Amino acid sequence: MSEGQGFAPLGTPVSREDLLLKGGHVLTMDPGIGDLPKGDVLILDGEIAQVAPGIDRSDIRVIDATGMVVQPGFVETHWHMWNSLWRGLAHEAAGYFGLHRLAMAYTAEDHYLAVGYAAAEAIAAGVTTCHNWSNALRGPEDAVCQAQALADVGIRARFGYGHLTGMGLGPVDQTVLQNMAACLSDISVDGLIDLGIVCHDANHLRTEVEAARALGLRTIAPHADLSGAIDLLGPEFIFTHGPGTPDAFLQLLAAKRVKIGLCPATDPLIGAGLPPIMRFLAAGTPFEDIGFSVDVTCQAAADPFAAMRTIMYAARIAQKNGASFQEIIFTPADPADPANGLMTPRQLLQLATINGARVLGLEERIGSLTPGKRADVILIRTDDGNMLPDPDVNIAFQLVQHAQPANVDTVIVDGRILKSAGRLTGMDHRALARRAAKAQASLRHRGAMPLPDMTI
């Protein structure tokens, strides 16, 4: 499609392979299987076939995972991928929302590049599933270009379809969604991309929710005033952000089993606050219904490790409930509670993998290394300078407290190796970044956008 539109594709397709990941420290995130300090993962036809020590297969490609963690890929739940081209143009909320006028100046190639640029960063960081929160669509061409970018990168994705507000486009109705679903079935390789809806206009919310439910969409994701549509809330809804939300509304969300996508990078960035995970839990939202989101990579990095750290920090600050530094450091450990009453790194790994899959309604397919699920797997090196290659340490501690995207060695999505030995396999990531930079310059020119203040 991209060549037919007159612009170059992001890269070359990557074929699926049968694989044996051998000798790694396997974190399955499946409590029925547990961890294997030295184990193997067999992948056949894009599916997890077996997880066990000592699997022997000489007829397929073997990847030596010695010294690496083998775990499910990270699953993020809310990402405005279309504005990834705006990097370096805003540092806070007012500047960010001021940039939205550029949406009218986008070309089809801008939509393709922006989403592809974001998706490539996701893969590089170990994020194997994203929620493309596409709230700036002017029509089918924009949507097709974004979907093709996701397909060309090879990431698993939920395509959240939403109209650009202020254009008089009307609601995203059932016909629009049916047409997009048909488009995704043509574009998406093996169903890696499926459809959701994002709702940004309170006046259209009821119509859009009814259309989504008529088609059985797994996610309904609003950035709109919900006060007039409380009766519509249900378990397909994803509520994002959260700082400053009244307790009564948090309790309502919990009662309606609404899923939560925390924003650990952007909420603190704009000064709104830390992700209020403990408030959601106190209001009754189950822990397994809470995931993390990237939100916007025009102002933050796609870094699931930093996201886990920030959420853990926020939880622990809340759990300490205003205790002083002296109180905290001089309180002895509780021998009956190894966690000392604190949220643990392993819980954050759960949040960033199987919880995220549940938020998107995909927990039966991804999120853990369970035989029968799709093979979305990442390998993380423990012998880099910021890690410690010692089998006798708590690997969850290391991953959450120390790891970074640069430690992600290999990324597999549905049995396709999209990153190997620290480099993307199907595209030149640096060349893509240069292409995105040129696109931003052209976009600023067309949108009559001045250069940002270089003095702050």
SEZA-751579 format. One line per field, with one value per residue (C-alpha): x, y, z; residue in one letter. Coordinates in steps of 0.001 Angstrom, whole numbers, plus 500000, padded with zeros to 6 digits. Example, Ala and Ser with C-alpha at 12.3 -4.5 7.8 and 13.67 -1.06 7.14 Angstrom:
<nodes>
px	[512300;513670]
py	[495500;498940]
pz	[507800;507140]
rest	[A;S]
</nodes>
This chain:
<nodes>
px	[500000;502717;504413;501023;500475;503734;505970;508577;507723;509278;511240;511021;508655;509977;508986;507807;510173;509969;512344;513865;514966;517457;519036;517535;516050;512374;509759;506505;504137;501910;501518;500708;504134;506259;509869;512593;516044;517418;514780;513766;510817;509691;507864;506058;503972;503903;502647;504204;504394;506343;508133;510470;514110;516092;513948;515857;515089;517880;515575;514736;516610;518043;518682;521133;519432;522206;522640;519279;515808;513094;509696;506455;506652;505336;501737;500868;497301;497069;499349;498634;501120;500086;501810;505208;506597;506310;509393;511308;508413;506667;507555;504222;500460;499735;502448;501363;497728;498751;500455;497184;496475;499174;496750;495077;498423;499241;499728;498977;502703;502884;500301;502221;505595;504389;502747;505585;508186;506359;505837;509528;510444;508007;509650;513118;512000;510400;506771;505153;501544;500336;497013;497175;494865;494131;492022;492997;491530;490022;488828;489614;492884;494487;493336;494590;498028;498302;497174;499655;502459;501574;501480;504773;506558;505026;503768;500592;498131;494690;493610;491530;489535;488538;487623;489534;487278;486272;485829;482139;482771;480035;480297;482210;479178;478711;479288;482632;483708;482600;484565;487656;487329;487244;490299;492216;491378;492997;496053;496832;499098;497430;495100;497831;495813;492249;489741;488646;487147;488389;485828;486797;483472;480937;478147;478920;479732;476428;476266;479888;479553;476425;478171;481203;479053;476992;480196;481564;484696;486894;487844;485968;488401;487114;488912;485608;483339;481606;479202;476286;476998;477577;475050;477226;480286;481295;484214;485220;485978;489547;490000;493399;495381;493671;495483;492934;489940;487392;487172;483468;484205;487037;484588;482097;484755;485567;481903;481532;484753;486295;489926;492723;495691;498099;500272;503524;505578;503240;501165;504247;505749;502873;502687;499401;500831;502151;500070;497452;497551;496872;493783;492406;493052;491506;488417;487983;489624;491289;495042;494778;492594;495391;498045;500515;500489;503037;500513;502622;506167;506369;507040;508243;510167;508604;510318;508405;511163;510932;507142;507312;509734;507572;504415;506265;507627;504143;502677;505336;505059;501327;501876;504255;501486;503640;506172;509391;512700;513955;510876;511293;514998;514886;511833;513049;512105;509055;510227;506688;506446;509393;507737;507555;504105;505252;504293;506924;508893;507235;503831;505027;506168;502675;501128;503258;502546;499503;497585;498021;496746;493674;493032;492906;490844;493728;494700;493684;496192;499170;500707;502306;504480;501673;501611;498867;499277;500860;504632;505199;508503;511452;514997;516764;520518;521799;525494;525332;527023;523830;522869;524521;524852;524436;521921;521557;519949;516250;515801;512538;514422;516992;514469;512328;515024;517859;516922;516405;515396;519046;519175;516470;518371;515632;511966;509628;506032;503843;506960;508686;512034;511718;514832;517970;521293;519992;519014;515712;515688;513233;514193;516940;515879;518247;517163;513560;514378;515990;512916;510697;512810;512367;508641;508458;510239;507809;504844;505912;506293;502856;501284;503029;504448;507326;510421;510231;511907;515525;516370;514302]
py	[500000;502539;502189;502500;505728;507089;506793;504262;501438;501358;498190;494628;491917;489431;485771;483587;480860;477857;478596;477079;479617;477675;478093;481382;482483;482044;484259;482820;485162;482098;481084;477543;477177;479576;480537;478367;479629;477706;476710;476500;477859;476086;478186;476451;478220;481426;479696;478817;475040;474038;475598;473236;472552;470489;470637;469044;470092;470026;470559;474211;477415;477491;480814;480645;482541;481929;485002;486418;486676;485161;486686;487819;491033;494164;495181;498883;500160;503787;505546;508501;507185;509625;512559;510908;513325;516239;515357;518355;520776;520841;520078;520533;520298;523726;523334;519795;520657;523719;521373;519620;522199;520419;517510;519335;519659;515941;514108;510434;509754;511680;509318;506322;507589;508780;505483;503445;505534;504957;501246;500763;502385;500051;496971;498255;498665;495217;496357;493700;494946;498543;500368;502849;505534;507121;510153;512392;510567;512763;509801;506279;507190;508330;505152;502875;504523;504097;500471;499716;501177;498882;495907;496835;497066;493751;494768;493394;496253;497383;500070;502585;504395;508001;511080;514332;516669;520102;519047;518279;514655;513275;510183;507030;504916;501224;501591;503350;500626;497812;499327;499664;496103;494886;497007;495530;492002;492782;494577;492710;489677;486787;489139;490965;494190;494318;497110;499254;502717;505926;508576;512246;514040;513749;514603;511472;509158;507286;506643;505478;503182;501582;501063;499480;497151;496134;494882;493308;495481;494604;498151;501441;504178;507673;510980;512772;513987;510876;512651;512299;508691;506929;504265;503286;502334;498684;496262;497123;500694;501848;504818;506514;508992;509414;512008;514237;512040;512097;508972;508541;508336;505850;503705;503919;502808;499846;498906;498943;496874;499548;498781;501226;502433;504363;507099;506990;509122;511930;512601;513524;515366;517850;518217;516342;513856;510340;507435;506879;503108;502770;504974;502792;499695;501275;502149;498488;498068;494625;494753;492556;495220;497828;498216;500851;503154;505158;507938;510202;509719;513311;514121;510861;507744;504353;502794;500027;499651;503298;502954;500044;501916;505030;503080;501172;504415;505959;502919;502884;506609;506103;502985;504856;507431;510430;508702;510647;509548;508776;506689;504670;503904;503041;500765;497163;494594;492457;488809;487672;489842;489825;492720;494821;495993;497387;496739;494418;494387;491114;492748;495446;492797;491333;494757;495371;491981;489860;492761;494834;491921;491725;495465;494978;491801;489705;487692;484407;485029;486894;488219;485042;482240;479712;476880;477601;481380;483365;483700;487322;486945;489143;488301;490729;490650;490513;490899;494590;497153;498207;494610;491836;488382;486400;483534;483931;487383;488206;488739;490660;493166;493640;494033;496625;498512;498533;497437;499742;499313;498995;495662;494161;491785;489944;490659;488067;488834;485937;483901;486609;487924;491710;492508;490387;491058;494498;495635;495754;493110;494439;498099;500646;502371;505329;505889;505884;508519;510724;510292;511278;514391;515495;514877;517048;519926;519747;519479;522555;524488;523502;524206;527597;526446;528566;526949;526115;528334;527125;528974;526962]
pz	[500000;500921;497534;495871;497774;496382;499448;500492;502909;506368;505750;504527;505820;508386;508014;510852;512079;514347;517221;520321;522938;524992;528407;529524;532831;531920;533573;532253;534163;534390;538059;537006;535363;537380;536683;535223;536286;533309;530812;527186;525198;522034;519424;516564;513928;515963;519106;522446;522132;525239;528217;530036;530849;528362;525232;522352;518760;516203;513215;513908;514653;518163;519931;522816;525644;528170;530351;529256;530715;528523;529244;527592;525603;527268;526546;526577;526650;525389;522901;520605;518079;515354;517089;517579;514951;517394;519436;520734;520213;523612;527223;529058;528574;527057;524444;523645;523058;521057;518602;517782;515096;513081;512611;509746;507953;508016;504749;504288;504531;507819;509314;507992;509240;512630;513561;512066;513912;517200;516544;515742;519058;520788;519311;520176;523806;524083;523698;521525;521759;521616;521601;518730;520151;516796;517623;514668;511684;508967;506962;505738;503993;507250;508963;506191;506269;510028;509890;507129;509242;512133;509772;508127;511497;512569;515995;517540;517921;518874;516381;518353;515663;516372;514354;514586;516563;515313;511688;511728;510822;513027;515190;514338;513524;512850;509099;509657;512068;509770;506905;509085;510343;506740;505957;508897;507802;504445;505855;509046;508904;510749;512611;514513;514346;515581;516070;518988;519264;520903;521811;522120;521691;524519;522077;520073;522954;523153;519406;519307;522306;520863;517513;519194;521249;518241;516625;519810;519963;522909;523904;524165;525116;525953;526352;526822;529602;530939;533282;530867;530008;533335;532368;529401;531432;531338;531314;527709;528749;529368;531698;531463;533576;536969;539109;540809;539978;542839;544992;544200;540485;541040;542997;540131;537653;539870;540234;536438;536031;533829;532939;533800;531729;533947;532412;534417;532018;530999;534123;536195;533203;533005;536788;537192;539675;540012;538707;541455;541464;545180;544901;542104;544225;547317;545264;544348;540944;540841;540345;537255;535571;535679;532961;531884;528878;526904;526096;523862;522599;521417;525077;526612;525674;525046;528072;529863;532447;533486;533478;535912;538156;538296;539107;541826;543285;543241;544979;547671;548373;548888;550998;553308;553801;554575;556812;557222;555768;559289;560106;556936;557211;560922;560738;560945;558325;558974;559052;558275;555134;552677;550804;553994;552994;549657;546053;544593;541352;540345;540613;538221;535724;535952;535388;532284;530678;531527;533093;529937;527884;530124;529788;525999;526234;524882;527950;526283;523469;524926;528150;529489;528173;528383;525840;523335;523477;520668;520753;521760;523603;524518;525597;527937;528465;532045;531166;530185;532403;534169;535029;537058;535432;538643;538797;542564;542525;542265;538531;538981;541142;538390;535582;537322;539238;536686;533163;530196;526543;525487;527349;525109;522849;520952;520266;518781;517762;516674;515924;513858;515070;514837;516886;517127;518850;519800;516289;514430;511725;509156;509037;509585;512801;512395;508826;510010;512634;509963;507806;510742;511327;507712;508009;511125;509377;506448;508798;510767;507520;506220;509600;509949;513293;514679;516097;519809;522387;522528;525759;528280]
rest	[M;S;E;G;Q;G;F;A;P;L;G;T;P;V;S;R;E;D;L;L;L;K;G;G;H;V;L;T;M;D;P;G;I;G;D;L;P;K;G;D;V;L;I;L;D;G;E;I;A;Q;V;A;P;G;I;D;R;S;D;I;R;V;I;D;A;T;G;M;V;V;Q;P;G;F;V;E;T;H;W;H;M;W;N;S;L;W;R;G;L;A;H;E;A;A;G;Y;F;G;L;H;R;L;A;M;A;Y;T;A;E;D;H;Y;L;A;V;G;Y;A;A;A;E;A;I;A;A;G;V;T;T;C;H;N;W;S;N;A;L;R;G;P;E;D;A;V;C;Q;A;Q;A;L;A;D;V;G;I;R;A;R;F;G;Y;G;H;L;T;G;M;G;L;G;P;V;D;Q;T;V;L;Q;N;M;A;A;C;L;S;D;I;S;V;D;G;L;I;D;L;G;I;V;C;H;D;A;N;H;L;R;T;E;V;E;A;A;R;A;L;G;L;R;T;I;A;P;H;A;D;L;S;G;A;I;D;L;L;G;P;E;F;I;F;T;H;G;P;G;T;P;D;A;F;L;Q;L;L;A;A;K;R;V;K;I;G;L;C;P;A;T;D;P;L;I;G;A;G;L;P;P;I;M;R;F;L;A;A;G;T;P;F;E;D;I;G;F;S;V;D;V;T;C;Q;A;A;A;D;P;F;A;A;M;R;T;I;M;Y;A;A;R;I;A;Q;K;N;G;A;S;F;Q;E;I;I;F;T;P;A;D;P;A;D;P;A;N;G;L;M;T;P;R;Q;L;L;Q;L;A;T;I;N;G;A;R;V;L;G;L;E;E;R;I;G;S;L;T;P;G;K;R;A;D;V;I;L;I;R;T;D;D;G;N;M;L;P;D;P;D;V;N;I;A;F;Q;L;V;Q;H;A;Q;P;A;N;V;D;T;V;I;V;D;G;R;I;L;K;S;A;G;R;L;T;G;M;D;H;R;A;L;A;R;R;A;A;K;A;Q;A;S;L;R;H;R;G;A;M;P;L;P;D;M;T;I]
</nodes>
